Amino acid sequence: MEQVQRDITPSMRAILIDWLVEVSEEYKLVPDTLYLTVSLIDRFLSHNVIEKQRLQLVGVSCMLIASKYEEICAPRVEEFCFITDNTYTSGEDPCIELEFLANYLAELSLVEYNFLKFLPSLIAASAVFLARWTLNQSVHPWDPTLEHYTSYKASELKTTVLALEDLQLNTNGCYLNAIHDKYKQQKFKCVATMSSPERVISVFSRR
């Protein structure tokens, strides 16, 4: 972390984690959520330079992601905004748009019979892959952290990702619009209207 961060010090990290322990107690989160939160924070800080004013936002974002993995009933985004004294809004959380988009892509697969041959975990991982690509084509959408927690390599997702992209672009002219209409609403950040200017097939030749 010290080799990457200019504003963030080990003592700031310690203060953040001490506060997150209190948060986990307040919401009665399981220990695994806290451990995964800290792991995600450290991985993020090891690769991304941030200002110290955004450290708390990184912390609650990582706890939100970790709770999705570990908790039966994860706290809502609004609750995480509340515990920061509303310093940040739900729309400011960097993972919210990604979460909505990944959910949208995964839900598109529900009405497609051909997706029954894919494991739910494979569809979920592929939805995250395609969502990350849609939002940012400048970096590879799959990294060692995602590979570790999903147990899928990027190459194993190719078929499902390409199939999801066909649904996203509606290449087959599907007339069933309930999911699209749901996610083009402002409360879901209009993610149904998003698509990448570059087809995702190109990313699989990068490595």
C-alpha positions, -999 to +999 in steps of 0.1 A: +000+000+000+028+024+009+043+021-026+010+032-042-007+057-019+004+093-014-023+104+011-033+072+028-011+060+058-012+027+078-027+046+107-056+059+085-062+023+074-063+012+110-088+039+120-110+029+090-110-008+100-116+000+136-147+020+125-158-009+102-156-033+132-182-010+149-203-010+118-202-048+116-213-050+152-241-025+147-255-045+118-247-079+133-226-090+103-209-123+104-171-124+109-164-135+074-180-103+061-155-082+080-125-103+069-135-101+033-141-064+036-106-058+049-092-081+022-110-061-005-099-028+010-062-039+010-064-052-026-080-020-038-055+003-020-026-018-034-037-009-070-056+023-069-045+058-058-072+077-038-075+109-018-079+105+019-114+121+017-125+090-002-111+064+021-144+059+041-163+056+008-139+028-003-144+011+031-182+011+030-182+001-007-160-029+001-183-038+031-213-036+008-197-060-017-186-084+011-220-085+026-235-095-007-213-126-006-215-135+031-248-122+045-282-138+042-299-104+045-273-078+035-277-042+046-291-019+020-271+008+003-291+035+021-280+021+054-244+024+045-250+060+034-266+066+068-237+053+088-214+078+070-237+106+082-249+109+046-215+122+036-221+101+004-253+094-015-262+060-029-255+074-064-220+082-053-211+047-044-188+035-072-202-001-071-239+008-074-240+014-112-220-018-117-244-037-094-275-025-112-260-033-146-248-068-136-283-075-121-299-064-153-277-086-175-283-116-152-320-110-153-321-109-191-309-145-190-340-156-170-363-156-199-339-174-223-343-211-224-308-216-238-293-203-206-305-233-186-274-251-197-252-227-178-246-228-140-261-199-121-226-191-108-213-189-143-241-165-154-235-143-124-197-141-130-203-134-167-228-107-159-202-090-137-176-094-165-198-078-191-210-050-168-174-041-160-165-041-197-196-020-205-186+007-180-149+008-187-131-006-218-097+008-208-089-020-185-094-058-186-127-065-168-115-096-150-087-095-124-071-119-100-095-109-072-126-118-092-109-150-104-102-160-069-136-154-054-156-168-084-131-196-092-136-188-129-109-177-153-118-152-180-114-178-207-141-200-190-166-171-192-162-164-229-192-183-242-216-170-216-204-134-218-209-134-256-244-149-251-252-122-225-240-095-248-264-107-275-292-102-250-279-068-240-278-057-276-310-076-284-295-090-315-323-115-318-350-089-317-368-101-286-401-084-280-403-092-243-395-059-227-404-061-190-368-064-177-355-038-201-383-014-191-375-020-154-339-012-157-342+018-179-358+037-150-338+064-133-338+046-099-317+019-116-295+045-133-310+037-167-285+008-171-307-009-197-298+019-221-260+012-217-238-007-241-201-007-250-189+010-282-166-020-286-178-056-287-166-077-258-151-103-281-120-081-284-112-084-247-105-121-249-076-116-272-058-094-247-045-122-226 
